[in-house]
Amino acid sequence: MPEIKADIETMTNQSTASHNIDIEALRTLLHQPYTPKFNPGPLGLSAFGLSTFVASVFNLGVGFPDGAPTSVLTGLAIFYGGLMQTIAGLLEFYIGNNLSATTLTSYGGFWLSYGAILIPSFGIGATLAALPAETAQNGLGVFLLAWTIYTMIIWLGTLRVSKMYSFIWAMLFFNFLFLTIGEFSHLGTNNVPTRIAGGFGIVSSLLAWYCCAALLYTPKTTFISLPLA
């Protein structure tokens, strides 16, 4: 009897030890830090930069007569500036980059909403056109003012990231600020504040492209190396 009891205790201890090893191995596996195999940042920055560049050239009035139709921006605003930037932002959420995720998805939403204004079937543009000019401009001014305030929040939240990245949102803040002034001033299309906004927008887009290139360029793909100060 004592021998049988000893054998049972030995088997139990072995089983418990084996069970503990499995649990510890499982815990180690579950608590391993996640290392993402992709970086959605360049996609988001390129979508932001290209859409902002085209819209800012339009606002600046370079190559476009006063009152030129904005339909050229519709597809770009929806599919690249809106959709691609939103997808990049959602991927940033997936890998835990909350600041980039919130920024990219928010401005993706901006471009989607801007595209909706340009699509005739939505009726938003027609509704604005039917209103008195000053009323429509005040409505757009409030829309842009909200984005001005939000962009300042994002800008202040990037002050310790890098100077280049922070300057993107600083320039975008002034872009939205002067667009807002342009609407509330009731000066008509392609007024001076709107043109100034276009200049700030172009600088913002160029900075976004620079940061995109700095993230994309690696020793495996090119001899060019761009610092992110």
SERO-4910 file (N, C-alpha, C, O; in steps of 0.05 Angstrom, whole numbers):
BEGIN
 pado doro    nc1    nc2    nc3   cac1   cac2   cac3    cc1    cc2    cc3    oc1    oc2    oc3
  Met    A     16    -24      0      0      0      0     17     25      0     12     43    -17
  Pro    A     36     28     18     53     52     18     67     56     -9     70     79    -17
  Glu    A     75     35    -23     88     38    -48     69     48    -69     76     66    -85
  Ile    A     44     38    -69     24     47    -88     18     77    -83     15     92   -102
  Lys    A     16     84    -57     10    112    -50     33    130    -60     28    152    -70
  Ala    A     58    121    -57     81    137    -66     81    140    -96     87    162   -106
  Asp    A     74    119   -110     72    120   -140     51    140   -148     55    156   -167
  Ile    A     28    140   -135      6    159   -142     15    188   -137     10    205   -154
  Glu    A     29    193   -115     38    220   -109     59    229   -129     59    252   -138
  Thr    A     76    210   -138     97    217   -158     84    225   -184     91    244   -197
  Met    A     64    208   -193     49    214   -218     35    240   -216     34    255   -235
  Thr    A     23    246   -193      8    271   -189     27    295   -191     20    315   -204
  Asn    A     50    293   -178     70    315   -179     80    319   -207     83    342   -215
  Gln    A     85    297   -222     94    300   -249     73    313   -267     79    330   -283
  Ser    A     48    305   -262     26    316   -278     23    346   -272     18    362   -290
  Thr    A     25    353   -246     23    381   -238     45    398   -249     41    420   -259
  Ala    A     70    387   -248     93    401   -259     90    406   -289     95    427   -299
  Ser    A     80    384   -303     76    387   -332     54    407   -338     57    423   -356
  His    A     33    407   -321     12    426   -325     21    455   -320     13    473   -335
  Asn    A     38    459   -300     49    485   -294     67    496   -317     66    519   -324
  Ile    A     82    478   -328     99    485   -351     83    495   -374     90    515   -387
  Asp    A     61    481   -379     44    489   -401     31    517   -396     29    533   -415
  Ile    A     23    521   -372     11    547   -365     31    570   -368     25    591   -378
  Glu    A     56    565   -358     76    585   -359     84    591   -388     88    614   -396
  Ala    A     85    570   -404     91    574   -432     69    590   -446     74    608   -463
  Leu    A     44    585   -439     22    599   -450     22    628   -441     17    646   -458
  Arg    A     29    633   -416     30    661   -406     52    676   -421     48    699   -428
  Thr    A     75    663   -425     97    676   -439     89    683   -467     95    705   -477
  Leu    A     74    665   -480     66    669   -508     46    692   -509     47    709   -527
  Leu    A     27    693   -490      6    714   -491     17    741   -484      5    761   -493
  His    A     38    743   -468     49    768   -460     72    778   -476     86    797   -469
  Gln    A     78    765   -499     99    774   -516     91    801   -529     68    803   -538
  Pro    A    109    821   -529    102    846   -542     97    842   -572    111    828   -586
  Tyr    A     76    856   -582     69    854   -610     86    872   -627     88    896   -622
  Thr    A    100    860   -646    116    876   -664    103    877   -692    103    857   -706
  Pro    A     92    900   -699     78    902   -725     97    898   -748    120    907   -748
  Lys    A     87    884   -769    103    879   -793     97    900   -814    107    897   -837
  Phe    A     82    920   -808     75    940   -828     74    967   -814     70    969   -790
  Asn    A     76    988   -830     74   1016   -820     55   1031   -838     62   1038   -860
  Pro    A     30   1036   -829     11   1050   -846     15   1080   -847      1   1094   -862
  Gly    A     35   1090   -832     39   1119   -831     45   1132   -859     32   1152   -865
  Pro    A     63   1120   -875     69   1132   -901     44   1133   -919     41   1153   -934
  Leu    A     27   1113   -918      2   1114   -934    -15   1137   -926    -25   1153   -943
  Gly    A    -19   1140   -900    -36   1162   -890    -24   1189   -897    -39   1208   -905
  Leu    A      2   1192   -894     15   1218   -900     14   1224   -930     10   1247   -937
  Ser    A     18   1204   -946     17   1209   -975    -11   1216   -984    -15   1234  -1001
  Ala    A    -32   1203   -973    -59   1210   -980    -66   1238   -971    -79   1253   -985
  Phe    A    -57   1245   -947    -62   1272   -937    -47   1292   -954    -59   1313   -962
  Gly    A    -22   1287   -960     -5   1306   -974    -16   1312  -1002    -17   1335  -1011
  Leu    A    -23   1290  -1017    -31   1294  -1045    -58   1309  -1046    -61   1327  -1062
  Ser    A    -77   1301  -1030   -103   1314  -1030   -101   1343  -1022   -113   1361  -1034
  Thr    A    -85   1348  -1001    -82   1376   -992    -67   1393  -1012    -74   1416  -1016
  Phe    A    -48   1381  -1027    -34   1396  -1047    -52   1405  -1069    -52   1429  -1077
  Val    A    -68   1387  -1080    -86   1394  -1102   -106   1415  -1094   -111   1434  -1108
  Ala    A   -118   1410  -1070   -138   1430  -1060   -125   1457  -1055   -138   1478  -1060
  Ser    A   -101   1457  -1046    -87   1482  -1039    -79   1497  -1065    -80   1522  -1065
  Val    A    -71   1483  -1085    -65   1496  -1111    -90   1509  -1122    -89   1531  -1133
  Phe    A   -112   1495  -1118   -138   1506  -1127   -144   1531  -1111   -153   1552  -1122
  Asn    A   -140   1531  -1084   -146   1554  -1067   -127   1577  -1074   -135   1601  -1072
  Leu    A   -103   1570  -1081    -83   1591  -1087    -89   1605  -1114    -81   1627  -1119
  Gly    A   -105   1591  -1131   -113   1602  -1156    -93   1599  -1178    -94   1612  -1198
  Val    A    -74   1581  -1174    -53   1576  -1194    -64   1558  -1216    -70   1535  -1211
  Gly    A    -66   1569  -1241    -75   1552  -1263   -105   1549  -1264   -116   1535  -1282
  Phe    A   -120   1561  -1245   -149   1558  -1245   -162   1586  -1246   -154   1603  -1230
  Pro    A   -180   1591  -1264   -194   1617  -1264   -213   1619  -1241   -221   1599  -1229
  Asp    A   -220   1643  -1234   -239   1647  -1212   -266   1633  -1218   -276   1636  -1240
  Gly    A   -276   1619  -1198   -301   1605  -1202   -299   1579  -1217   -319   1567  -1225
  Ala    A   -275   1569  -1221   -271   1543  -1235   -284   1521  -1219   -284   1521  -1194
  Pro    A   -296   1501  -1233   -310   1479  -1218   -291   1463  -1201   -268   1458  -1209
  Thr    A   -300   1453  -1179   -283   1438  -1160   -287   1408  -1165   -278   1392  -1148
  Ser    A   -301   1400  -1186   -307   1372  -1191   -282   1355  -1194   -282   1331  -1190
  Val    A   -260   1368  -1202   -234   1353  -1205   -225   1342  -1178   -210   1323  -1178
  Leu    A   -234   1353  -1157   -226   1344  -1130   -243   1322  -1119   -236   1309  -1100
  Thr    A   -266   1316  -1131   -286   1298  -1119   -275   1270  -1115   -275   1260  -1093
  Gly    A   -265   1258  -1137   -255   1231  -1135   -231   1229  -1116   -228   1210  -1101
  Leu    A   -213   1249  -1119   -189   1249  -1102   -197   1252  -1072   -185   1238  -1055
  Ala    A   -215   1269  -1066   -224   1274  -1038   -236   1249  -1026   -230   1242  -1003
  Ile    A   -252   1234  -1042   -266   1211  -1031   -248   1187  -1029   -246   1174  -1008
  Phe    A   -235   1180  -1051   -221   1154  -1052   -192   1155  -1041   -183   1135  -1030
  Tyr    A   -178   1177  -1045   -151   1177  -1035   -149   1193  -1008   -141   1182   -988
  Gly    A   -157   1218  -1009   -156   1233   -984   -174   1222   -963   -168   1223   -939
  Gly    A   -198   1212   -971   -217   1202   -951   -213   1173   -944   -207   1166   -921
  Leu    A   -217   1155   -964   -217   1126   -959   -189   1116   -950   -187   1103   -930
  Met    A   -168   1123   -966   -142   1112   -960   -131   1123   -933   -119   1108   -918
  Gln    A   -137   1148   -927   -128   1159   -902   -142   1147   -878   -130   1142   -857
  Thr    A   -168   1141   -882   -183   1128   -861   -173   1100   -856   -170   1091   -833
  Ile    A   -168   1085   -877   -157   1058   -874   -130   1059   -860   -126   1042   -842
  Ala    A   -113   1077   -867    -87   1080   -854    -91   1086   -824    -77   1075   -807
  Gly    A   -110   1103   -818   -116   1110   -790   -126   1086   -774   -118   1082   -751
  Leu    A   -143   1070   -786   -153   1046   -772   -131   1026   -767   -130   1013   -746
  Leu    A   -112   1024   -786    -89   1006   -782    -71   1017   -760    -59   1002   -745
  Glu    A    -69   1043   -757    -54   1055   -735    -67   1048   -708    -53   1043   -689
  Phe    A    -94   1048   -707   -108   1039   -683   -100   1010   -677    -96   1003   -653
  Tyr    A    -98    994   -697    -93    965   -694    -66    961   -681    -62    942   -665
  Ile    A    -46    977   -688    -19    973   -677    -14    991   -652      8    991   -641
  Gly    A    -35   1006   -644    -33   1020   -619    -23   1049   -620    -16   1060   -599
  Asn    A    -21   1061   -644    -12   1088   -646    -36   1107   -646    -47   1114   -667
  Asn    A    -45   1114   -622    -70   1129   -619    -69   1156   -631    -89   1165   -643
  Leu    A    -47   1171   -629    -45   1198   -640    -48   1197   -670    -64   1212   -681
  Ser    A    -31   1181   -683    -33   1179   -712    -60   1168   -721    -70   1178   -742
  Ala    A    -70   1149   -707    -96   1138   -714   -118   1158   -713   -134   1161   -732
  Thr    A   -120   1173   -692   -140   1194   -689   -137   1216   -710   -157   1225   -721
  Thr    A   -112   1223   -715   -107   1244   -734   -115   1236   -762   -129   1250   -776
  Leu    A   -106   1212   -771   -111   1204   -798   -140   1198   -803   -151   1205   -824
  Thr    A   -153   1184   -785   -182   1178   -789   -198   1204   -789   -218   1206   -803
  Ser    A   -191   1223   -772   -206   1248   -771   -204   1263   -797   -224   1273   -808
  Tyr    A   -179   1266   -808   -176   1281   -833   -186   1264   -857   -194   1276   -877
  Gly    A   -186   1238   -854   -200   1222   -874   -229   1228   -874   -242   1230   -896
  Gly    A   -241   1231   -851   -269   1239   -849   -274   1267   -860   -295   1272   -872
  Phe    A   -254   1285   -857   -257   1312   -868   -259   1310   -899   -277   1322   -911
  Trp    A   -241   1294   -911   -242   1292   -940   -267   1278   -950   -277   1285   -971
  Leu    A   -276   1259   -935   -302   1246   -943   -325   1266   -942   -342   1266   -960
  Ser    A   -326   1282   -921   -347   1301   -919   -345   1323   -940   -365   1333   -950
  Tyr    A   -320   1331   -946   -316   1350   -968   -324   1339   -995   -337   1353  -1011
  Gly    A   -318   1314   -999   -326   1301  -1024   -357   1299  -1026   -368   1302  -1048
  Ala    A   -370   1295  -1003   -399   1294  -1003   -411   1321  -1011   -432   1321  -1025
  Ile    A   -398   1343  -1004   -408   1369  -1012   -406   1372  -1042   -423   1385  -1054
  Leu    A   -386   1360  -1054   -381   1363  -1083   -398   1345  -1100   -402   1350  -1124
  Ile    A   -409   1323  -1089   -425   1304  -1104   -453   1315  -1108   -467   1320  -1088
  Pro    A   -462   1319  -1133   -488   1331  -1138   -512   1315  -1126   -531   1327  -1116
  Ser    A   -510   1289  -1127   -532   1272  -1118   -537   1275  -1088   -559   1269  -1078
  Phe    A   -517   1284  -1073   -521   1289  -1044   -538   1314  -1039   -551   1316  -1018
  Gly    A   -538   1332  -1058   -554   1356  -1055   -544   1377  -1037   -556   1398  -1034
  Ile    A   -520   1373  -1025   -509   1393  -1006   -501   1418  -1021   -507   1440  -1013
  Gly    A   -486   1414  -1043   -477   1437  -1058   -500   1453  -1069   -499   1478  -1069
  Ala    A   -521   1439  -1079   -544   1453  -1090   -559   1469  -1068   -569   1491  -1073
  Thr    A   -560   1457  -1045   -573   1471  -1022   -558   1497  -1015   -570   1518  -1010
  Leu    A   -531   1495  -1014   -515   1518  -1008   -518   1539  -1030   -519   1563  -1024
  Ala    A   -519   1530  -1055   -521   1549  -1077   -548   1564  -1077   -549   1587  -1086
  Ala    A   -569   1551  -1066   -595   1563  -1065   -598   1584  -1043   -616   1600  -1043
  Leu    A   -580   1583  -1024   -581   1602  -1002   -568   1629  -1010   -553   1630  -1029
  Pro    A   -575   1650   -996   -561   1675  -1000   -531   1671   -996   -522   1656   -979
  Ala    A   -515   1685  -1012   -486   1680  -1012   -474   1682   -984   -457   1666   -976
  Glu    A   -481   1703   -969   -470   1707   -943   -478   1685   -923   -462   1677   -906
  Thr    A   -502   1675   -926   -512   1653   -909   -496   1627   -914   -487   1614   -895
  Ala    A   -492   1621   -940   -476   1597   -947   -448   1600   -937   -436   1580   -927
  Gln    A   -436   1623   -940   -408   1627   -932   -406   1625   -901   -386   1615   -891
  Asn    A   -426   1635   -887   -425   1633   -858   -426   1604   -849   -413   1595   -830
  Gly    A   -443   1588   -864   -445   1559   -857   -419   1545   -862   -410   1529   -845
  Leu    A   -406   1550   -885   -380   1538   -890   -359   1549   -871   -340   1535   -863
  Gly    A   -362   1574   -863   -343   1586   -843   -344   1571   -817   -323   1566   -805
  Val    A   -368   1565   -808   -370   1550   -782   -358   1522   -785   -344   1513   -767
  Phe    A   -362   1509   -808   -351   1483   -814   -320   1484   -812   -307   1467   -800
  Leu    A   -309   1504   -825   -280   1507   -826   -269   1516   -799   -246   1508   -791
  Leu    A   -284   1532   -784   -275   1541   -758   -272   1517   -739   -253   1516   -723
  Ala    A   -291   1498   -741   -289   1474   -724   -264   1459   -730   -250   1449   -712
  Trp    A   -257   1457   -756   -233   1442   -764   -208   1458   -756   -187   1446   -751
  Thr    A   -210   1484   -755   -187   1501   -746   -181   1495   -717   -157   1491   -710
  Ile    A   -201   1494   -701   -198   1488   -672   -187   1460   -668   -168   1456   -652
  Tyr    A   -198   1441   -683   -189   1413   -680   -160   1410   -689   -144   1396   -676
  Thr    A   -153   1424   -710   -125   1422   -720   -105   1434   -700    -83   1424   -697
  Met    A   -113   1455   -686    -96   1466   -665    -92   1445   -643    -70   1443   -632
  Ile    A   -113   1430   -636   -111   1409   -615    -90   1388   -624    -74   1379   -609
  Ile    A    -92   1379   -650    -74   1360   -660    -45   1371   -661    -26   1357   -653
  Trp    A    -42   1396   -670    -16   1409   -671     -3   1409   -643     20   1401   -641
  Leu    A    -17   1417   -623     -6   1418   -596      0   1390   -586     18   1387   -569
  Gly    A    -14   1370   -595     -8   1342   -587     15   1330   -600     23   1307   -593
  Thr    A     28   1343   -620     51   1332   -634     77   1347   -629     97   1342   -642
  Leu    A     76   1365   -609    100   1382   -604    125   1366   -596    147   1375   -600
  Arg    A    121   1342   -585    144   1326   -576    149   1302   -594    164   1284   -588
  Val    A    136   1301   -617    140   1279   -636    165   1284   -652    186   1272   -648
  Ser    A    163   1303   -671    186   1312   -686    179   1339   -698    155   1345   -702
  Lys    A    198   1356   -703    193   1383   -713    179   1381   -740    160   1396   -745
  Met    A    189   1364   -758    177   1362   -785    148   1354   -783    130   1366   -796
  Tyr    A    142   1333   -767    115   1324   -764     97   1345   -752     74   1348   -760
  Ser    A    107   1359   -732     91   1380   -719     86   1403   -737     64   1415   -736
  Phe    A    105   1410   -755    101   1432   -773     79   1426   -794     66   1445   -804
  Ile    A     74   1401   -800     52   1394   -818     26   1405   -807     11   1418   -822
  Trp    A     21   1401   -782     -4   1409   -770     -4   1438   -763    -26   1451   -762
  Ala    A     19   1450   -759     21   1479   -755     12   1493   -780     -4   1512   -780
  Met    A     23   1485   -803     16   1497   -829    -13   1491   -836    -27   1508   -847
  Leu    A    -23   1467   -829    -51   1461   -834    -69   1479   -817    -91   1486   -826
  Phe    A    -61   1484   -792    -77   1502   -775    -80   1529   -788   -103   1540   -789
  Phe    A    -59   1541   -798    -61   1567   -811    -76   1565   -838    -90   1584   -846
  Asn    A    -74   1542   -851    -90   1538   -875   -120   1540   -869   -135   1554   -882
  Phe    A   -129   1525   -848   -157   1526   -841   -165   1553   -830   -187   1562   -834
  Leu    A   -147   1566   -815   -152   1592   -804   -159   1612   -826   -179   1627   -824
  Phe    A   -142   1613   -846   -147   1633   -868   -170   1625   -886   -183   1642   -897
  Leu    A   -175   1599   -889   -199   1591   -903   -224   1600   -888   -243   1609   -900
  Thr    A   -223   1598   -861   -246   1607   -845   -250   1637   -848   -272   1647   -851
  Ile    A   -228   1652   -847   -229   1681   -850   -240   1688   -878   -256   1707   -881
  Gly    A   -232   1673   -898   -241   1678   -925   -271   1674   -928   -284   1689   -943
  Glu    A   -283   1655   -914   -312   1651   -915   -326   1672   -900   -346   1683   -909
  Phe    A   -317   1678   -876   -331   1698   -859   -328   1727   -869   -344   1745   -862
  Ser    A   -308   1732   -886   -304   1759   -896   -322   1766   -919   -325   1789   -926
  His    A   -335   1745   -931   -355   1749   -953   -343   1764   -977   -355   1783   -988
  Leu    A   -318   1756   -984   -304   1770  -1005   -307   1755  -1032   -295   1764  -1052
  Gly    A   -322   1733  -1033   -324   1719  -1058   -303   1698  -1061   -287   1693  -1043
  Thr    A   -303   1685  -1085   -284   1663  -1089   -256   1673  -1094   -252   1695  -1104
  Asn    A   -236   1656  -1087   -208   1663  -1091   -200   1690  -1080   -186   1706  -1093
  Asn    A   -210   1696  -1056   -203   1721  -1043   -175   1719  -1031   -163   1697  -1031
  Val    A   -165   1741  -1021   -137   1741  -1010   -133   1721   -987   -114   1706   -988
  Pro    A   -151   1720   -967   -146   1701   -945   -146   1672   -956   -131   1655   -946
  Thr    A   -163   1666   -976   -164   1639   -987   -138   1632  -1001   -128   1610  -1000
  Arg    A   -127   1652  -1016   -102   1648  -1029    -79   1644  -1009    -61   1627  -1013
  Ile    A    -79   1659   -988    -59   1655   -967    -62   1627   -955    -42   1614   -950
  Ala    A    -87   1618   -951    -91   1591   -941    -80   1570   -959    -68   1550   -951
  Gly    A    -83   1575   -985    -71   1557  -1005    -41   1554  -1002    -30   1532  -1005
  Gly    A    -28   1576   -996      1   1575   -992      9   1559   -968     27   1542   -970
  Phe    A     -5   1563   -946      0   1546   -922     -6   1517   -927      8   1499   -918
  Gly    A    -27   1512   -943    -34   1484   -949    -13   1470   -965     -8   1446   -961
  Ile    A     -1   1484   -984     20   1472  -1001     44   1465   -984     55   1444   -987
  Val    A     51   1483   -966     74   1478   -948     68   1453   -930     85   1436   -926
  Ser    A     43   1452   -920     35   1429   -904     37   1403   -919     46   1382   -909
  Ser    A     28   1403   -944     28   1379   -961     57   1371   -967     63   1347   -968
  Leu    A     75   1390   -972    103   1384   -978    116   1372   -954    132   1353   -956
  Leu    A    110   1382   -930    121   1370   -905    111   1342   -901    126   1324   -892
  Ala    A     85   1337   -908     74   1310   -905     88   1291   -924     94   1268   -917
  Trp    A     93   1300   -949    107   1283   -968    136   1277   -958    146   1255   -961
  Tyr    A    148   1298   -947    176   1293   -936    176   1272   -915    192   1254   -915
  Cys    A    157   1274   -896    156   1254   -874    149   1227   -885    159   1206   -876
  Cys    A    132   1226   -905    125   1201   -918    150   1188   -931    155   1164   -927
  Ala    A    166   1204   -945    190   1194   -958    210   1185   -937    224   1165   -940
  Ala    A    213   1201   -915    232   1194   -894    225   1167   -882    243   1152   -874
  Leu    A    199   1160   -880    191   1134   -869    194   1112   -889    199   1089   -882
  Leu    A    191   1118   -915    192   1098   -935    221   1090   -943    227   1067   -948
  Tyr    A    238   1110   -943    266   1106   -952    281   1090   -931    285   1100   -909
  Thr    A    290   1067   -938    307   1050   -920    331   1041   -936    332   1042   -960
  Pro    A    352   1033   -922    377   1023   -935    371   1000   -954    387    995   -972
  Lys    A    349    985   -950    343    963   -967    331    971   -994    331    956  -1013
  Thr    A    320    996   -995    306   1004  -1019    320   1027  -1034    315   1030  -1058
  Thr    A    336   1043  -1021    348   1067  -1034    373   1075  -1020    378   1068   -997
  Phe    A    389   1092  -1034    413   1103  -1022    407   1129  -1008    424   1141   -994
  Ile    A    382   1139  -1011    374   1165   -999    365   1161   -971    349   1143   -965
  Ser    A    374   1178   -953    365   1178   -925    356   1206   -917    372   1225   -919
  Leu    A    332   1208   -908    321   1234   -900    317   1235   -869    303   1218   -858
  Pro    A    329   1254   -856    326   1256   -827    299   1267   -819    287   1283   -834
  Leu    A    289   1258   -797    264   1269   -785    271   1284   -760    272   1272   -738
  Ala    A    277   1309   -762    286   1325   -740    263   1329   -720    267   1342   -699
***
